[in-house]
Amino acid sequence: PTPTALTHMLQICAVYKEWRLTERVLSDAAKTGAELDPIDWSWVLSAYARAGEVDRAQTVFEALPHPPGVLHFNAMLHGCSLLWGPPRAHGQRSGQAAALLEQMRARDVRPNEETYNVLLELHRFDAPRVVQLLDEMRSLGMPPTLRTYGKAVRIMWEMREVGRATELANQMVAAGVQPDARFYSTAARAAERAKLYDEADQLHRQAMRCGAASCSRPEARRTRAWGPQPALLQRRSEGRGSAAVGRGLHTMDRSWNLENRPLMCVSASARKTS
């Protein structure tokens, strides 16, 4: 495969957690003498880590042909943040993440927003630690963005930390970061999962006031800090790329529709009457 096609295939493998297919792509690349660049290796690590194959990802990570960068550390940290797959114990995952963070400091690799977003997921059951991570971002001159605030507020609602969720939302507005419909709809889903139905209903109404159209219209939101969106995704109509890549993009479009389904939030009063 050409370097561009190789990158596209590895990215699709990472998105769909196809680590076995990733190994086939690597095997084909080795046979043809194709060389992977650092971004390609970050997709390889992501494919393993997102599939819960953290041990396999660690083996690849330790054998990287170049010094690991923030993209590679983020991919490994993502594997530690998963609730399923080995290591299953939270203490093991936290210890593995701490070792990775120590390596980042030793190599003078500066964390970015995605690093902290992954760490928020890792500590999703530790409200004080979530607040501490946001403070740490600010101390590094990296003010949390809407996406980071949204993740932290969602975690607080899931833990039924209503006061902390409200406080973080107020801090966000005070910092000049304005919530949008997606922020409120994500918080509403989290509150509903925590069985806080009245609060979920209020959040849903706020989402609708911010813009009902944005709550129900599918939007492409796959861009991450671990790598750029391939141009192939924007040129699908031109029919470029292999048949396998085309099938992957077709499936990816369906997954967007599923992930961006309209919010269904039922208030407590509605549940009582049903």
Residue pairs with C-beta under 8 A, 6 or more apart in sequence:
1 9
1 25
1 28
1 29
1 32
1 34
1 242
3 34
3 37
4 230
4 231
4 232
5 241
5 242
5 245
6 25
6 29
6 34
6 36
6 40
7 37
7 39
7 40
7 43
7 230
8 230
8 232
8 241
8 245
9 25
9 242
9 244
9 245
10 22
10 25
10 36
10 40
10 43
10 44
10 47
11 43
11 227
11 230
12 18
12 245
12 248
12 249
12 252
13 19
13 21
13 22
13 25
13 43
13 47
14 22
14 43
14 44
14 46
14 47
14 50
15 222
15 252
16 248
16 251
16 252
17 47
17 50
17 51
17 52
18 47
18 51
19 47
19 48
19 51
19 53
19 56
21 47
22 43
22 44
22 47
22 48
26 36
26 44
29 35
29 36
36 44
36 65
38 66
38 69
38 71
38 72
39 71
39 227
39 228
41 60
41 64
41 65
41 66
41 72
42 69
42 71
42 72
42 74
42 75
42 226
42 227
43 226
43 227
44 60
45 57
45 60
45 61
45 72
45 75
45 76
46 75
46 78
46 226
48 54
48 56
48 57
48 60
48 79
49 57
49 75
49 76
49 78
49 79
49 82
50 78
50 79
50 82
51 85
52 79
52 82
52 84
52 85
52 86
53 79
53 85
54 76
54 79
54 80
54 82
54 85
54 86
54 87
54 96
55 86
57 75
57 76
57 79
58 76
61 68
61 72
61 76
64 72
67 107
68 103
68 107
68 109
69 109
70 104
70 109
70 110
70 111
70 112
70 114
70 115
71 225
71 226
71 227
73 100
73 103
73 104
73 109
73 111
73 115
74 112
74 114
74 115
74 118
74 225
74 226
75 226
76 100
77 97
77 100
77 101
77 115
77 118
77 119
77 122
78 118
78 121
79 85
80 93
80 94
80 96
80 97
80 100
80 118
80 122
81 93
81 97
81 118
81 119
81 121
81 122
82 93
87 93
87 96
90 125
93 122
94 122
94 123
97 119
97 122
101 111
103 109
104 111
104 115
111 140
112 142
112 225
113 137
113 142
113 144
113 145
113 147
113 148
113 225
114 224
114 225
114 226
116 133
116 134
116 136
116 137
116 142
116 144
116 148
117 147
117 148
117 151
119 133
120 130
120 133
120 148
120 151
120 152
120 155
121 151
121 155
123 129
123 130
123 133
124 130
124 155
124 158
124 159
125 159
127 155
127 156
127 159
127 161
127 164
130 152
130 155
130 156
131 152
131 164
131 168
133 152
134 144
134 148
134 149
134 152
134 168
137 143
137 144
137 148
138 144
143 175
143 177
144 152
144 172
144 175
144 177
145 177
146 172
146 177
146 178
146 179
146 180
146 183
149 168
149 169
149 171
149 172
149 177
149 179
149 183
150 179
150 182
150 183
150 186
150 187
152 168
153 165
153 168
153 169
153 172
153 183
153 186
153 187
153 190
154 186
154 187
154 189
154 190
155 190
156 162
156 164
156 165
156 168
157 165
157 187
157 190
157 191
157 194
157 196
157 199
158 190
158 193
158 194
159 194
160 194
160 196
162 196
162 199
165 187
169 179
169 187
172 179
173 179
179 206
179 210
180 210
180 211
180 214
181 207
181 208
181 210
181 211
181 212
181 214
181 215
182 207
182 214
182 215
183 207
183 210
184 203
184 204
184 206
184 207
184 210
185 203
185 204
185 207
185 215
185 263
187 203
188 200
188 201
188 203
188 204
188 207
188 263
188 265
189 200
189 263
189 265
191 197
191 199
191 200
191 203
192 200
192 265
192 266
197 266
197 267
197 268
197 271
198 267
198 268
200 265
200 267
201 265
201 266
201 267
201 268
203 265
204 263
204 265
207 215
207 263
208 215
215 262
215 263
216 262
216 263
217 260
218 256
218 257
218 260
219 256
219 260
220 256
221 256
221 260
222 229
222 252
222 256
223 229
232 240
232 241
232 245
232 249
233 249
233 252
236 246
236 249
239 246
241 249
266 274
